[in-house]
Structure formats: C-alpha cells, structure tokens
C-alpha cells in the first residue's frame, strides 16, 4: 500500500509504502515492513501506483506551494534515482491516476483556466529508463 503521513507534525507530508502482513485466514493483521520514500521540506501527497507496481506518481510542492506538480518515483531504485518531474505548467497539478494498463494519466489541474479541471494524456514510460514522461 502507499500513503502519505505527517510523522514529524510539521505539516510537511511524506510518502510511504508498506508491505501488509496477513493472518492464516487472509485477513490483514498489520504492516510487515514500511519504507519512507520522501524525506524533504515539501508537501508530498496523493500517491498513486502505476499498474507496473514499481512506480508511484504523486503531487508535491517541490517546485513551490503556489505550483504543485506531479513527480514519479521508481520505488525499486528509490535510493539511486531522484523522482522525475512529470508535469510542467504554472498552477496546481495534483490528484493523479492511471488507467488499468498505465497508458493514460488523468489529473486535476488549474492550468489555463485557474479553476480545477480534469486533464488526460497518453502516458509513455520506459521502465528501464530513470525518467518517465507524460506528454
């Protein structure tokens, strides 16, 4: 699973993933192992899995609190590759989601209109490359 948390109580949300622990009956009994993916001075939130189960896309204030952008991270190489920026527009970009096969990305943006609108684009990704691009 993936989620965001404010463990430091400083209003800066960080992204986590965890492996679930299951009982013999198949019920979730807790977390087996947890990994913190971001540890920075930004608000990171709304993580969403790419269908490959290896990449996470999320919104972040890394560019600025006035300009949230979407970034993507390869969780298998989280210590080796920096998150890659996916959107490049003035204003808010957030709440990302992929279709079932990961070929389309939908998100909410305030670009161009200044009001929240849904945007959708074909999503092309080379999982062996360090960067993912949505255009």
N, C-alpha and C positions, 0 to 999 in steps of 0.2 A: 504494500500500500504506500501511498505518498500523501503527505500533508504538510501544512505549514504550522509553525509554532513560535511563540514569543517567550522562550525559556528564560531569557535574561530580563524580562519585564521592562524592556526599553522601547517598546512599540516598533521594533525592527523585526519583522517576521523572517524566519529562516525555513528552508525547505528540508524535509526529512523523508527518508524511505525506511520501511521496516519489513522484515520477513515475519509473517504470522506464525504463531505456534498453534497446533491443533491437537485436540484430545483424540482418544481412540474412536469416539463416536463421530468425529469430523467437525465438532464444534470448535470455534476459535477460543483459545484459552489465554491468549495474550500475545506479546511480542517475543519472538525468538532472538532477533538481532535488529538493532536500529542503527542507521547511518545518517549523519548530518551532511547534507550536500552543499549548503551555503553557510557561510560564516563571515558576514560582512556588515557594513554600515548601511544597508539598503533594506527596503521593504520588498520581500520576495513572497509571492503568493500565487494562488490558483494553479498549482502544478497539475499537469495532465499527461498521462502516459501516451507515448507514440505506440501504435499497435505492435511494434517490434519488441516491446518490453525492455528495451535497453536505453531509450532516450526519453527525457522529460522536457516538456516545454512549460514555461511559467512566465508570469508578469513580474517585472522588477522596476524599482526606482533607480536603478544603476545609472541611467542617463540623467535623472533628476526627478524630483517629486512632481514636477509640472509635466513630465514627459515619460510616463511609464511605457516600456517597450517589452516585447516578447523575446526571451532568450531560450536557448535549448542546450541541454547538457547530456553528454554520454555518461551514464552512471557507472558503466564498467570501467571507464578511464577517468573517473572524477578527479583523481589526483594529478593526472598528466595533461589533460586538455581543459582549457578555460571554456566556460559557457560561450556559446556563439550567439550573436545577435541575429534575430530573425526579422523583426520589423524595423523600419526606418522612416518614421513620419512624426511630425510635430503633433503633440497631444497624446491623449491616453490610448494605449493599446493593451488590452487585457482579456481575461476570461477565454483562453484558447481551448479548442477541442479539435480532435481529428475524427475523420470518418473511420469506419471499421478497418479499411486496409491502409490508412495513412496517406492516401493520395490527395486528400483535400483537408485544408485547415480553415476553420471558422473562428472568428474572434470578434470582440466588441471594440469599436474604435470611435474616437471623437474627431478623427482627421476630417478635414474639409468642411464639415457641417457644424462642428462644435457641439453636436448632440450625439448621444450614444446610438450608433448604428451597427448592424451586423455586416461584417466583411467576410468574404470567402475567396480562397485562391487555391489553385493546384499547388500541391506541395511536392517538391522534388528533393530527395535526400539520398546521398551516397553514404551508407552506414559505415563504410571503411574510411571515409574522409573525416577530418576533425571538425569540419564546419557543415552545418545544414543550412539550406537556404529555402525560403518561401518567397516566391515572386508572383 
